[in-house]
Amino acid sequence: MNKVRWAYVFCFAVGVMAGVLIGVATLNILLSHRIDSYHRKIAQLQVDIRDKDVRLEKLEQSLNTQKYLLQDIEVILLLAPDGENNAIEGVDEIDRMEIESNIREKYALLLGKEVETLDADLVMEIVDKRIFKIGPREYRLHVVRLVLSETLKMWIDVEVID
């Protein structure tokens, strides 16, 4: 009888430990997903702050002139969605933000310049057919369309190079 009682106690203890381990693993998975989303949000906000600071500096420098000036840069990446879950095929969100940030940095010198003095062909050639290396991956950029007004809008096709 004593052996049977110890067997029940042992089984109960093993069940409790297994439950605790499964609970801790589940909690770890849920928290790591939330932390990853916070990291993405922080990275996006840092990129936005950096872009707004550059834009503000350029606009403050050219505040006294009343001409038609380039005030903002808008980059639209054309990425093929994956069929399974509408994720971007071959490009994760952090890489997408890094590519957009790098493109904006290339055009930061143009902010505050008169739109009439800018050559659209030269502006397009800055990133057209350029290869960006982010971590172990390489991305080739192709400018599809460019609109040059107070806001420089660019539609850029991103291709993952294997």
C-alpha positions as CSV (number, residue, x, y, z in Angstrom):
1,M,0.0,0.0,0.0
2,N,2.9,2.3,0.8
3,K,4.4,1.7,-2.7
4,V,1.1,2.6,-4.4
5,R,0.8,5.8,-2.4
6,W,4.3,6.9,-3.4
7,A,3.5,6.1,-7.0
8,Y,0.5,8.5,-6.9
9,V,2.6,11.2,-5.3
10,F,5.3,10.7,-7.8
11,C,2.8,10.9,-10.8
12,F,1.2,14.0,-9.2
13,A,4.6,15.7,-8.8
14,V,5.6,14.9,-12.4
15,G,2.3,16.2,-13.7
16,V,2.7,19.5,-11.8
17,M,6.2,20.0,-13.1
18,A,5.1,19.2,-16.7
19,G,2.2,21.7,-16.3
20,V,4.6,24.4,-15.0
21,L,7.0,23.8,-17.8
22,I,4.3,23.9,-20.5
23,G,2.9,27.1,-18.9
24,V,6.3,28.8,-18.8
25,A,7.0,27.9,-22.4
26,T,3.6,29.2,-23.6
27,L,4.1,32.4,-21.7
28,N,7.6,32.8,-23.2
29,I,6.2,32.4,-26.7
30,L,3.5,35.0,-26.1
31,L,5.8,37.5,-24.6
32,S,8.5,37.1,-27.2
33,H,5.9,37.8,-29.9
34,R,4.9,41.0,-28.1
35,I,8.5,42.1,-27.7
36,D,9.2,41.5,-31.4
37,S,6.3,43.8,-32.3
38,Y,7.6,46.4,-29.9
39,H,11.1,46.2,-31.6
40,R,9.5,46.7,-35.0
41,K,7.5,49.7,-33.7
42,I,10.6,51.2,-32.1
43,A,12.6,50.8,-35.3
44,Q,9.8,52.5,-37.4
45,L,9.6,55.4,-34.9
46,Q,13.3,55.9,-35.0
47,V,13.3,56.0,-38.8
48,D,10.4,58.5,-38.7
49,I,12.2,60.7,-36.2
50,R,15.4,60.7,-38.2
51,D,13.5,61.6,-41.4
52,K,11.5,64.4,-39.7
53,D,14.7,65.9,-38.2
54,V,16.4,66.0,-41.6
55,R,13.3,67.5,-43.1
56,L,13.0,70.1,-40.4
57,E,16.6,71.2,-40.7
58,K,16.4,71.6,-44.5
59,L,13.1,73.5,-44.2
60,E,14.4,75.9,-41.6
61,Q,17.4,76.6,-43.7
62,S,15.3,77.6,-46.7
63,L,12.5,79.3,-44.7
64,N,13.3,82.8,-46.1
65,T,12.8,81.9,-49.7
66,Q,9.3,81.9,-51.2
67,K,10.0,79.5,-54.1
68,Y,8.6,76.1,-54.9
69,L,10.8,73.9,-52.6
70,L,11.1,70.1,-52.2
71,Q,9.6,69.5,-48.7
72,D,9.2,65.8,-48.3
73,I,10.3,62.5,-49.7
74,E,7.8,59.6,-49.9
75,V,9.1,56.1,-50.8
76,I,6.7,53.4,-51.9
77,L,8.3,50.0,-52.1
78,L,6.6,47.6,-54.5
79,L,7.0,44.1,-53.1
80,A,5.3,41.0,-54.3
81,P,3.0,39.6,-51.5
82,D,3.4,36.0,-50.6
83,G,0.3,33.8,-51.4
84,E,0.1,32.2,-47.9
85,N,-0.3,35.1,-45.4
86,N,0.1,38.3,-47.4
87,A,3.7,38.6,-46.0
88,I,6.3,40.2,-48.2
89,E,8.1,37.5,-50.1
90,G,11.8,37.6,-49.2
91,V,11.7,40.9,-47.3
92,D,10.9,41.2,-43.7
93,E,9.5,44.4,-42.1
94,I,12.8,45.5,-40.5
95,D,14.6,45.2,-43.8
96,R,11.8,47.1,-45.5
97,M,12.2,50.0,-43.1
98,E,16.0,49.9,-43.5
99,I,15.7,50.1,-47.3
100,E,13.2,53.0,-47.0
101,S,15.5,54.8,-44.6
102,N,18.6,54.3,-46.8
103,I,16.7,55.7,-49.8
104,R,15.5,58.7,-47.8
105,E,19.1,59.3,-46.7
106,K,20.3,59.3,-50.3
107,Y,17.8,62.1,-51.1
108,A,18.2,64.1,-47.9
109,L,20.4,66.6,-49.6
110,L,17.6,67.5,-52.0
111,L,15.3,68.7,-49.3
112,G,14.9,72.4,-49.3
113,K,16.1,72.8,-53.0
114,E,14.0,74.5,-55.6
115,V,11.9,71.9,-57.6
116,E,12.6,73.8,-60.8
117,T,16.4,73.2,-60.5
118,L,16.1,69.5,-60.0
119,D,16.6,67.1,-62.9
120,A,14.1,64.2,-62.6
121,D,16.4,61.8,-64.6
122,L,19.3,62.5,-62.3
123,V,17.1,62.1,-59.3
124,M,15.9,58.8,-60.5
125,E,19.4,57.5,-61.3
126,I,20.5,57.9,-57.6
127,V,18.8,54.6,-56.6
128,D,17.8,53.0,-59.9
129,K,19.6,49.6,-60.3
130,R,21.3,50.1,-57.0
131,I,22.1,47.0,-54.8
132,F,21.6,47.3,-51.0
133,K,23.1,44.8,-48.7
134,I,21.4,44.4,-45.4
135,G,22.8,41.6,-43.3
136,P,23.3,38.5,-45.4
137,R,20.7,39.5,-48.1
138,E,21.1,41.7,-51.1
139,Y,18.3,43.7,-52.7
140,R,18.3,45.3,-56.2
141,L,16.1,48.4,-56.6
142,H,14.4,49.6,-59.8
143,V,12.6,52.9,-59.9
144,V,9.3,52.3,-61.6
145,R,7.8,55.8,-61.3
146,L,8.9,59.2,-60.0
147,V,6.8,62.3,-59.3
148,L,8.7,65.5,-58.5
149,S,6.7,68.2,-56.8
150,E,6.7,69.6,-53.3
151,T,6.8,66.0,-52.3
152,L,9.2,63.6,-54.1
153,K,7.2,60.4,-54.6
154,M,9.0,57.3,-55.8
155,W,7.7,53.9,-56.6
156,I,10.5,51.4,-56.3
157,D,10.5,47.7,-57.1
158,V,12.6,45.6,-54.7
159,E,14.1,42.4,-55.9
160,V,15.8,39.9,-53.6
161,I,19.1,38.7,-55.0
162,D,20.0,35.1,-54.1
